[in-house]
């Protein structure tokens, strides 16, 4: 990101693969997002600790499935993805990247860090020639939904629920 004088901005995050040392920061950011979900839907989401168990984090690291946004040595964002094989029944066989989690530290939101994380994943998707990129977004997360729509995402399906039982 450039400032008005054309110099590289001090607020530009670097996107890199996560390391073991990033776990505490990743967990802290995951908790921030989880608290939003609990606030939106306390009937579904429960407070838990940890949000991302260490063994699951290690499994993602082994598969190189976690990117972090690093700002001057501080992890300020994360993106966890999975590779999904879609096959069987009436659907075409496909291999897609699925965004499992994406989050930016509260105080750094709105600075383009989410876009940088997402651009990195799009580049990976194109390089590896996956058939698509998919994600789910909470219906109440207007900011995330708007970002995804700017990238050209459209609704694939809509999950509905009936709570009047």
C-alpha positions as CSV (number, residue, x, y, z in Angstrom):
1,X,0.0,0.0,0.0
2,X,1.4,3.4,-0.9
3,X,0.9,6.6,0.9
4,X,0.1,10.0,-0.8
5,X,3.9,10.5,-1.5
6,X,4.2,7.1,-3.3
7,X,6.2,5.5,-0.5
8,X,5.4,2.1,1.0
9,X,3.0,2.5,3.9
10,X,4.1,1.4,7.3
11,X,0.7,-0.2,7.8
12,X,1.2,-2.8,5.1
13,X,0.8,-6.3,6.3
14,X,2.8,-9.1,4.8
15,X,1.0,-12.4,4.1
16,X,2.9,-15.5,4.9
17,X,2.3,-19.1,6.0
18,X,1.6,-19.6,9.7
19,X,4.2,-21.1,12.0
20,X,3.9,-22.9,15.3
21,X,4.9,-19.6,17.1
22,X,1.7,-17.9,15.6
23,X,-0.7,-20.1,17.5
24,X,-1.5,-17.8,20.4
25,X,-2.2,-14.8,18.1
26,X,-4.3,-17.0,15.7
27,X,-6.3,-18.2,18.7
28,X,-6.7,-14.7,20.1
29,X,-8.2,-13.5,16.7
30,X,-10.4,-16.6,16.4
31,X,-11.8,-15.8,19.8
32,X,-12.7,-12.3,18.7
33,X,-14.7,-13.6,15.8
34,X,-16.3,-16.3,17.8
35,X,-17.5,-13.7,20.3
36,X,-19.2,-11.9,17.4
37,X,-21.0,-15.2,16.5
38,X,-22.0,-15.8,20.1
39,X,-23.4,-12.3,20.2
40,X,-25.4,-12.8,17.0
41,X,-26.6,-16.3,17.8
42,X,-26.3,-17.3,21.5
43,X,-28.9,-20.0,20.8
44,X,-26.4,-21.8,18.6
45,X,-22.9,-20.7,19.5
46,X,-21.3,-21.4,22.9
47,X,-18.2,-19.9,24.5
48,X,-15.4,-22.4,24.4
49,X,-11.7,-22.5,24.9
50,X,-9.8,-23.0,22.8
51,X,-11.7,-22.1,19.6
52,X,-9.0,-23.8,17.4
53,X,-7.5,-26.7,19.4
54,X,-3.8,-26.9,19.1
55,X,-3.8,-30.4,17.4
56,X,-6.1,-29.1,14.7
57,X,-3.9,-26.0,14.3
58,X,-0.9,-28.4,13.9
59,X,-2.8,-30.4,11.2
60,X,-3.5,-27.2,9.3
61,X,0.2,-26.3,9.6
62,X,1.3,-29.7,8.2
63,X,-0.9,-29.1,5.2
64,X,0.2,-25.4,4.8
65,X,-3.4,-24.4,5.1
66,X,-3.0,-21.3,7.3
67,X,-1.9,-17.9,6.1
68,X,-1.4,-15.0,8.5
69,X,-1.1,-11.3,8.0
70,X,2.0,-10.0,9.7
71,X,2.3,-6.3,10.6
72,X,5.8,-5.5,11.9
73,X,6.1,-8.9,13.6
74,X,2.5,-8.9,15.0
75,X,-0.1,-11.4,13.6
76,X,-3.1,-9.3,12.8
77,X,-5.1,-11.6,10.6
78,X,-5.5,-15.2,9.4
79,X,-7.0,-17.3,6.7
80,X,-7.5,-21.1,7.1
81,X,-8.5,-23.0,4.0
82,X,-9.3,-26.6,3.1
83,X,-9.3,-28.5,-0.1
84,X,-12.6,-30.2,-0.8
85,X,-13.3,-33.0,-3.3
86,X,-16.9,-32.7,-4.6
87,X,-18.2,-35.8,-6.3
88,X,-21.0,-38.3,-6.4
89,X,-24.7,-38.1,-7.2
90,X,-25.9,-35.5,-9.6
91,X,-23.0,-33.1,-9.3
92,X,-19.9,-32.7,-11.4
93,X,-16.6,-33.8,-9.9
94,X,-14.7,-30.8,-8.7
95,X,-11.8,-29.9,-6.5
96,X,-12.3,-26.5,-4.7
97,X,-10.7,-24.5,-2.1
98,X,-12.9,-23.8,0.9
99,X,-12.4,-20.9,3.3
100,X,-12.7,-22.4,6.7
101,X,-12.0,-19.2,8.7
102,X,-10.9,-15.7,7.9
103,X,-10.5,-13.0,10.5
104,X,-8.7,-9.7,11.1
105,X,-7.8,-8.4,14.6
106,X,-10.5,-5.9,15.6
107,X,-8.3,-2.8,15.7
108,X,-6.9,-3.5,12.2
109,X,-10.2,-4.1,10.4
110,X,-11.0,-1.8,7.5
111,X,-7.4,-1.4,6.5
112,X,-7.4,-3.9,3.6
113,X,-5.8,-6.7,5.5
114,X,-8.7,-9.1,4.7
115,X,-8.4,-8.2,1.0
116,X,-4.6,-9.0,1.1
117,X,-5.4,-12.4,2.7
118,X,-8.1,-13.1,0.2
119,X,-6.0,-12.1,-2.7
120,X,-3.3,-14.5,-1.6
121,X,-5.8,-17.3,-1.6
122,X,-7.2,-16.4,-5.0
123,X,-3.6,-16.5,-6.4
124,X,-3.1,-19.9,-4.8
125,X,-6.4,-21.1,-6.3
126,X,-5.4,-20.0,-9.8
127,X,-1.8,-21.4,-9.5
128,X,-3.0,-24.8,-8.5
129,X,-5.9,-24.7,-11.0
130,X,-8.7,-25.5,-8.5
131,X,-12.2,-25.6,-10.0
132,X,-13.5,-23.0,-7.6
133,X,-13.4,-21.1,-4.3
134,X,-16.2,-21.5,-1.8
135,X,-17.0,-20.2,1.7
136,X,-19.8,-19.7,4.1
137,X,-20.5,-16.4,5.8
138,X,-22.8,-15.7,8.7
139,X,-26.0,-13.9,7.5
140,X,-25.4,-11.2,10.1
141,X,-21.8,-10.4,9.1
142,X,-22.6,-7.6,6.6
143,X,-19.0,-6.4,6.3
144,X,-17.7,-9.8,5.3
145,X,-20.6,-10.5,3.0
146,X,-20.0,-7.1,1.3
147,X,-16.3,-7.9,0.8
148,X,-17.0,-11.3,-0.7
149,X,-19.7,-9.8,-3.1
150,X,-17.1,-7.2,-4.3
151,X,-14.9,-10.1,-5.3
152,X,-17.8,-11.5,-7.3
153,X,-19.1,-14.2,-5.0
154,X,-22.7,-15.1,-5.4
155,X,-25.1,-17.2,-3.3
156,X,-24.8,-20.9,-4.1
157,X,-27.3,-22.1,-1.5
158,X,-29.2,-20.6,1.4
159,X,-29.4,-22.4,4.7
160,X,-32.7,-21.8,6.5
161,X,-34.0,-22.7,9.9
162,X,-37.3,-22.8,11.7
163,X,-37.1,-21.8,15.4
164,X,-40.8,-21.8,16.2
165,X,-41.0,-25.2,17.7
